[in-house]
Amino acid sequence: MQNIRQLTLCGLKQALENKACTSAEIVAAFKQAYSEDQCHAKPLNAYIEFFNDSIDSARHADTLRAEGQGGLLSGLPLAVKDNIMIQGKEATCASRILKGFTAPYSATVIERLAAEGAVFLGRTNMDEFAMGSSCEYSCYGPTRNPLNRDYAAGGSSGGSACAVAAQLAPCALGSDTGGSVRLPASFCGIYGLKPSYGMLSRYGLIAYGSSLDQIGVLARSPEDIALVLKAAAGHDPQDGTSAAADVEAPFPLTPLEFKGKKIALVKEFTEKGVDPEVYDITGRFAGWLKEQGAHVVEISLPLLHFAVPCYYIIAPAEASSNLARFDGVQYGLRDEEAYSLEEMYVSTRTKGFGTEVKRRIFIGNYVLSSGYYDAYYKKAQAVRSLLSRECLKLFEDIDFMLSPTAPVPPFPLGSKVDDPLAMYSTDMCTTFANLTGLPALSLPAGITKAGLPVGVQLTGGMFSEKSLLQAALSWQTRGAGL
Amino acid sequence: MIDDKTLQSILSLCKFSLTAQEKEHFKEQIGDILSYVETLNQVATKDLDSDLGNALDSMSFREDKAAPGFPPERVVALSPDFQDSFFTVPRIIEEMDEIEGEG
């Protein structure tokens, strides 16, 4: 049998069904690889914690399967970002303020995957509270890019992307507020889907920007994403923004026929600020789409230029409100030395939060404060409204929007951490999908001369995940080797 | 660049503190970020309501009926200090005195 770790999630499913291996053997293979990497001179730092009991869960899944029980994901392992709660496990959002916090309940997505027999391998590293584009703002240190360990893995779900790309997990959950699934997927050369807002329940996902957050899936195959989506999607009464009706979860997946499909190549995302190699790879992808019979048209939507500034008002505003709960009273870090209540609030939060989180809380409080609210927050909401309407209108005429996922290839560790605006510009092509709620998928599209991966992004209409994943499957089976 | 008074006023809302060096750094960085996001002023939005006009409108509400509560022991276990059915915190009396004094 092929090396267990090289198999995709669907490949492992087939291997289990054919009794070619057991779930315990699969988990043991990933655990051994993780342990070996820990001994490397520059460990990847994909996991914050590899669960010691994952092997027990796998054995339990093996027993159930032998008895003819077990669901869609029976015995299949997944890694989970450190901001998605698994009851009884730590969930820290890679922040000092939550170190030692044990999740009192599981996220709905976790419950659904567990009910289908999934085994959770461990918690993956991330930018603190998902605020970052490189996975360097973590209290556990940065995650390294598995293709070049001196480069960033992308963020914020960098640990999840790295684990999948380095074959330390076949598939992983991440979260995406402004590109946090798609950017690391692009940087690590794998597939990453941010589903439509409401497709996957946010209950149990520790909130950053509630109107933007969405749990996503990272894998080495679009079929794996479809499989996880099938198990996890569906309305959840615990999340008021969960899609009211059950939406079509796409599994099994068939390749998309592009003939007659209309695909918009977005000028605003390919003109200024795009690295020449990223530009060329995106152009080659557009050429492949044309060869497949798609009608690729260049369009201009000038409002897209304003997605990043709009995002960097709305996301910090929501973050400043969501993170107000971390005050040392009910859970998480408390500065025991503080003499008064006010001093406890201030010293706990001063010691608990990292610099980027403080920056965003500050901006959030600034744009929401009296005197600035109309000029910043209200203005951003109006621009968001306008952008949403224009995008929804555009999708009446087109099937997909095509752009690079990130304007740049992976960059060296440390090169942007002290320059917030340079870091924010990495989100140039991704934030609009969160502002509008649209689903977007990053596909591995090419490699730079330096050997670093570059992704392209396909965005679809609301709840068009099936078409997006079908398009990705076509690329994987017919085009990815080009 | 934002001024010292604004910095201090917003920091009091944030409930964290910065060292003198961090303050100088913050004033410059936050100033740059605010200048950047102010590019939104190039977009004409007069007479436009900010109703979002997309899928975010479709909030659903749970049925208004009693449901099992969250097991209290799990909440208590997370608390840094929980005594006699209360979350305990440091004293607040001095602050009250200060407030009265200021009044």
Interface residues (C-beta under 8 A of the other chain):
Chain A: F101 T102 P104 Y105 S196 Y197 G198 S211 H235 P237 Q238 G240 T241 S242 A243 A244 L303 F306 P309 C310 Y312 I313 S320 A324 D327 G328 V329 Q330 Y331 G332 L333 R334 E336 A338 Y339 S340 L341 E342 E343 M344 Y345 V346 S347 R349 T350 F353 T355 K358 R359 I361 F362 I363 N365 Y366 V367 S369 Y376 K378 K379 A380 Q381 A382 V383 R384 S385 L386 S388 R389 L392 P420 L421 Y424 T436 G437 M462
Chain B: T6 S9 I10 L11 L13 C14 K15 F16 S17 L18 E22 F26 Q29 I30 D32 I33 L34 Y36 V37 E38 T39 L40 N41 Q42 V43 T45 L48 D49 S50 D51 L52 G53 N54 A55 L56 S58 M59 S60 F61 R62 F70 R74 V75 A77 L78 S79 P80 D81 F87 V89 P90 R91 I92 E94 E95
